[in-house]
Amino acid sequence: MLVNRLAEKWRRLYFMIQRNASTLTFIAAASFTIFLAAGGLYDLVENPLSLLPQSGGGWTFIYTGSINLQTVSESVVAGISYVLGIAGFYLIYRSTRLLYKPRQAYILVLMGLIMTIIALAYATVLLQTKLTSPS
């Protein structure tokens, strides 16, 4: 009995993975790309600090003045920004599938554009802050 139930659960899991293989492949590839783009490999190899002390007191997570150095917190924030941008593009893509529901399509396009613009703006501000020299 127990073996049959366990075998049935594994069979269902296998068929679910087989049915959604392209979606799972996309999610895995996008996750790996975001990990690399956010600096995950750098964080694993260099083992940087999480926070940096500021000259006027307090703490910051942005390593200003150098584009070649970063903190772990900066990688996390960049990764969240990239995920937000990809989610925005996905919402825009999903809106094209709602041909007979124009109101829902419009809302999805609007939400997707807002998410993508916020992600792009935050990534730009993060990069500009990195490029300014520390004061």
N, C-alpha and C positions, 0 to 999 in steps of 0.2 A: 504494500500500500504506500508506504513512505517513499520507496524508490520510484514507484510509478508517478506519484505526485511531483517529486523532484524532477524527474525526467520530463514531465509535461511542462513544468515551469521553465526549464532550460530550453525546451523546444519553442515555447512562446517567445522567450527572449531572443532566441536565434532568428525567428521569423520577423520579429519587430525590428531587429537590427538590419536584417536583409532588406526589409521593405523601406526603411529610412536611411539607407546607406549613403545616398548623395547628400542628404541634409547633415548627417553626422560627419561626413568628410568635409563639408564646407565649414561646419562649426570647428572642427579640429584644425583645419588650415587657417581659419581666421584667428583662432586663439593663439596659435603658434606665431603668426605674423604680428599680432598685437604684442605678444611677449617680446619678440625681437625688436620691434619698433620702439617700444617703451623703454628698452634698455635692460631687459631681464638678464640677458647673457652677460652684460657688463656687471650687473649686480652680483651674479654668481661668481664671476672670475675675480673681480676686484674687491668685493666685500666692503662697500663704502659705508659711511655713517648714515644714520637716519635723519638727524637734524644737525644744523650748524649754528654756532653762536654768532650773533650779530655784534658789530662793533659798538653800537649804542646800547647794548643790553637786549636780552630776549633771544629768541631762537627763530631760525628760518629753515625751510626745507629746500630752497632754491640755491644752487651753487652759482652765484653771480660772477661775471667776469670771465668765465671759461665755458666754452661749449663742449669741451672734451671731458669734463668732470660732472658728476651728478650724484645725488643722494638717493637712497632707496625710496624715500617718500616722494621725491620728484618723479621717479619711475612709476610709482603707483598712480599719481595724479595724471601723468601723461597717458597711462594705460586706460584709466577711466575716461579720459577725454576721447581717446580713440574708440573705445567701446560705444560711447555716446554718439559719435559720428557714424559708426557702422550701423547702429540701431536706427538712426535717422534715415540713412539711405535705405535700410530694409523697410521702414514704414512707407517711404516713397514708392519703393518697388511693390509692396503689397497693395498700395492704393490703385495701381494699374490693373489689378485683378478684380476690382469691384465695379464692373461696367454698369450694372443695373442698380447700383446703390450710390448715386452721385454725392449725396450728403456725406456718407461715410468715407468715400474716396477723398473728398475735399478736406475733411477733418484729418485723415491720415497724411495727406500731402502737407497740410499746414503744420501738423505736429512733427513730421519728419524734417521739414525745412527748418523749423525752429531748433530742433535738436542738433541738426547738422551745423547750423550757423553758430549756436552756442559752443559746440565742440571746436569748430574752426577758430572762433574768436578766443577761446580760452587757450588753445594750443599756440596761437599767435602771441598772446600776452605772455605766456610762459616762456616762449623763445625770446621775445624782446627783453624780458626781465633777466634772462640768462646772459644776454649779450651786453647789457649795461654794466659798466664797471662798478664795483662796490664803493659805497660812499661812507 
